[in-house]
Amino acid sequence: MGSGAARCHAGNSKPRRWTTTAVLFAAALAAGATAAAQTPQAPPGLTLTQAIERALVANPTIAAARLQRPVDVAGISVARERPNPEVAYEASRETPRQAIGATLPIELGGKRQARIDVANATVAVTDAELARIVAEVRNDVRRSYFDVLAADQRVALADELLGLATRARDAARARVEAGDVPQSDLTQASLALASSQNEATGARGDAESARAALNALLGQPAETPLTLADELSTGTLLSFADALAQATQANAEVQVLDRRIQAQQARINLAKAQRVPDASAGGTFTAQAEPEFQYGWRLTGAITLPVFTTHRAGVFVEEAELARLQGERQATIGRMSGAIAAALARASAARDQITRYQNEIVPLLADAERQAQVAYTAGQTGLVTLVQALQTARTERQRGLQAMQEFQQALADLERAIGAPLR
């Protein structure tokens, strides 16, 4: 009886050991879930809207672009200037021996007003350029913001996979110590763990790089800590008609071209005004013309004869530039329409992938991971099955994350194609 009981006890030692391991593993999972549930909520972070507002105030590119306007405004004062009069003094041996005269240049053909119009149009171009730069910075902030969110999720995914690899290594170690599997199982599990550690390290480096890029856009030191509030999957899609209508009304690049076309038309008017000859009027006071007179005077007038320089070529150059700008505007509108359609197609496909990932794939992945780990811990499957399950989980989670990032990239491309903030 005693020996039979001893044999029975010895025969049941491994199952009890595996039952204990499974219980400990389940307890660890439950403890992790409880700890995650009890983790305090993080304080509200920086939203995309707040990030853009901060960039509009502190971004160095925008600050530098704003410095151009005072230069162009000063150009208006330069354009308003009039030609200076000329004063001349003459002394000669013949009569009259002395003369003092003044000549006033007179601009004809509206040259001064044409210069003022060009200067005002230049200010309008600068304002449109500033709006375009602001739109580009907004778009860069949007891209960088969601790059940071994606990098953070990659870190979270890498940490999660690292936890799974750690538990797989621990389970393999327990089975090796129990003598149920060979040492190679522990070696392979340790190799998978080391690979997961490398991926986690790389993900953290990418996250730090993305934060540095966003901080640069916000005009902050690269090491400034950032906590972001928006979700990576957030965002709404416009219809093609709405997007095209918004682009037609508010596209910053098209507005820049419109202002340049207006400025070019002002330059054509100035070139045409240059074809009108200028005149001058003057008077001279003379003295010492004895015996005819002691003091005298004379009036003078002159006009430039357009013999060698007619400024016709200047008008042709400005008109050719206007035609080029108009062609560029048409090409921009055509390109904008195609870019909007392409961005909407990619964003729509990515959104469908996100919906399927969140509603179907994520729950199935959670069940598959749990079942694979429990089955391996209980000795029902081998390590290869567990590693394959973990690799599948990693691949599918990365695909889901990639779909979210592609969705945001498509929205950023749509915003850039529209040339204005998405409404």
Protein Blocks (a to p, Z undefined) as FASTA:
>chain_A
ZZmmmmmmmmmmmmmmmmmmmmmmmmmmmmmmmmmmmpccddddddfklmmmmmmmmmmk
lmmmmmmmmmmmmmmmmmmpccdddddddddfbdcfbdcdddddddehhlmmmmmmmmmm
mmmmmmmmmmmmmmmmmmmmmmmmmmmmmmmmmmmmmmmmmmmmmmmmmmmmmmmmnopa
cfklmmmmmmmmmmmmmmmmmmmmmmmmmmmmmmmmnopafklccddfbdfkgccdddfk
lmmmmmmmmomklmmmmmmmmmmmmmmmmmmmmmpccddddddddehiafkbmbdcdddd
dddddfklnolmmmmmmmmmmmmmmmmmmmmmmmmmmmmmmmmmmmmmmmmmmmmmmmmm
mmmmmmmmmmmmmmmmnopacfklmmmmmmmmmmmmmmmmmmmmmmmmmmmmmmmmnopa
cZZ
